[in-house]
Amino acid sequence: MPDPAKGQPDSSYPPWREVVAPHADVREGRFIHAEFAADLWQVLNGRAEEEYQDPQAFFARTFITDGLADLIRIAARRLSGQGGEPVVELQTSFGGGKTHSLIALYHLASKIPSHHLAGVDELLAQENLVIPRHISRAAFIGQSFSASDPPPKPDGTQVRTLWGEIAWQLGGPEGYAVVAKDDLNATNPGARMVELFERFGPALVLIDEWVAYARDLPTRADETRVAGGDFDTQFTFAQALTEAAAAVNNTLVLVSIPSSNMEVGGEKGQQALEKLKNVVSRRATEWRAATTDESFEIVRRRLFEPLPHGSARKRDAVIRAYHDMYQNQPDHFPPETREASYRKRMKGSYPIHPELFDRLYEDWATLERFQRTRGMLRLMAAVISSLWEQGDPSQMIMPGTLPMESGRVLPEITKYLEDRWDPIIHTDVDGPNSLPRRIDNQAGNLGRYLATHRVARTTFLGSAPKAGDRQGIEARRIVLGSVQPGEPPGAFHDALRRLARDATYLYNQDTRYWYDTNPTLARLARDRAADFDDAYTDPEIQKRIQRLGRGSFAAVHVFPEGPGDVPDEDDRVRMVVLPLSAPHSVKGQTKTEAVAAAESILAQRHGGPRINQNLLVFMAAEQRQVDELRDAVRAWLAWKSIYEDRDATRLNLSHAAEDQVKERQADANTTVENRIKETFVHVLTPRKQPGRAELEWHRAPAGGSQQLISRAEAKLRSDEQLIASYSGIRVKMDIERDQFHLWEDGSDHIGIKKLWSYYCRHLYMPRLLDFGVLAHAVASGVALMSWEQETFAFAEAYDPDKDRYLGLKTAEHVGVGDSHTAVIVKAERARKQMDADQAGPDTTADDHDDTVTPPPSPNGPKPPTRFYGRTKLSRLRAVRDMGEIINEITTHLESAGDDVTLTIEINAKSHGYGESTVRTVRENAQQLGFDDFGFED
């Protein structure tokens, strides 16, 4: 059946079908969709189609992109021992050319000389590279290799694991023998891979769909054991494999890594992907996929025969006519079409118009199932076959000439879309009773070119994959995809305006147009959504986050208006969710609005400076997602208001429409919940080095399927930015760390409450969840049998008059409780008191060395009895220098005397201290127990 949307192009230029012919299988409709999916397993087993199975036929139809050329050069250098990367990571989207590249290298390593492989010999000659004649090859395809019951090899060898398979393919039974024991036990062969590569090199190892294989392996000990081993062993082997390849100068390993969720396959697949990438990326170089223009050439070569002799002149005449039209009528077309580069693109993509390629690659390729180049091949094969069969007279294949009524083409388009698109297409885009058909029939000036039909197809192609994003497709680009030389662009603008006026599903804003799955109610919802500004959206978001609860935090403060809204308590860590007006971004800003807002809250509390700064953590929105979140809330508020007004006379909703509004409100609500998760992804925690004024901010991405607060808490715990379980050993390390020695001056203890205040106040200390964490850590440290070497003792109180610790306990469980007198005691001091107590009253119990020091000779010089010292400390190194003074000076004085006093004197000058600085310094000096302080004029 002829397509009604062909129009009236200038007949002085030949149609595309008279210039170039499709390949026979496309021309005759004999192509099989599976043929466009390269299958390395079929090649490995000799069952692929000839164009994939035969190396010469494969390269004859393969366009060597820059990326593939780089891959071939890497392989040539590596396999010939001339350097090159030992491991290459292939990562593109689904259908993006990974498997095709693996097959190319598999054939490159065949025994066929490179001068028989089209394009390869010339490529190698550019750098005087040579492919070795004999190369051992191994190809592993995860989805085709059974992890539980792999079949035996033709020689009877029973291979069980990935490494066993690689070894057998490289060296047969002899190669398998190298790893046989590890294959039998499903254990990592480790360095045996080096031996394997040395014996059977040069060697090429190709691994595809490793993630798919790994996710079938057991992860827990209670799961059924399979021949292929367990999940974790895969990644220790990946490490061994990449290290072995690097250790041998003529081995190349290529690993394909999926980048789409469709290929990853659920949570376990995602876990496998992350582990595999972490290991492989240590040694691997990344391979880049084909560019868009290179993809054009790939598609053109696969679908069309080379231009016959003399046809280039006809092609150039057609392209010149298009280019002249774009230059002579610039107001109707995008500005880039007038550039010489666009003319070059038309020549490279002929007979397919670049706008059709652009829409498919820029819009449809964003749909995960479209599979980029593979999806393009499948769709365009159906399009070209139908157009050839219909005798299409068009000068180029364009968006407006797609035969959407074809039984082969329409299913190739709609299978990527929701089912709701079917009635939209038949009502507003294409079909015998469609609105475009009626408009063209009624308006003779439009019907002459079937302009409405063509702009409808072009608009659909440019907007259907992006339905709901409000961007649509510009009017000039719609005309670009519809008009051919000899046709008036103005008629197509007119057709577009008429279609937008009457269509049920076509929307427009300014000069942009798009189809949407929602009829008129969607327009109403959009209009209402525009009335809800941030004053409506942000409180709704705040309320939703507040409903999530507080997790383990003392509280979650959502969108505080200022520092005074966040209490300054020392009970437990608090989470502050910063408002949307203070978003964060990891790109382009040194100090984001989120950091500025967090610093303000960190510095101040209600009525003064904040004391317990280390008990705050922050969550911020991703700057790029804020508008999308607000838009989602606006949409929900709009649908909610429509549903609440459903009985209003002016709406006059039917029962079906009411159900639709209810459904859309539920969908919008789900979208809001998802957008909240996608937006609040930054967890910020402050850090400050001792003696330095500058704040440092640690940012952690909080992703995952958990609710917002839970996943933020989980991330904080995993990064140890929030500690809910601590040990006594680490407490001692904190107390005695070089930068901040915390034992109380001149004593062998520190109050537990005072130590807790350090954890609460100082940003250089670890962030403990609450006092209970410290109490448990102290109790566990005291209970250690090795307390004397590793931790400390505990005392209920210290009696300064008797210089004794009351209730001294070691190597036993203690209840720290909430006592304000309980102290942690240095192990050596506790030992002295315990030894003295055990010795009894007859033994000197002054806790000092019992060696008697004879008095000085009356005739000798009198020893000095007093020391004093004074030095200036650098503000930047004060903590470090103070520690050295204590270690090198006061420690020696304390060992020889009883009375050592340290006094810190601070003198500071300024042209004038501000009121805030004066208030802050005075309050902090009071908190720190200064004996004397003040400001002077």
Summary of the structure (lengths in Angstrom):
residues: 937
radius of gyration: 37.8
end to end distance: 98.2
largest distance: 132.9
contacts: 2950
relative contact order: 0.06
helix: 49%
strand: 10%
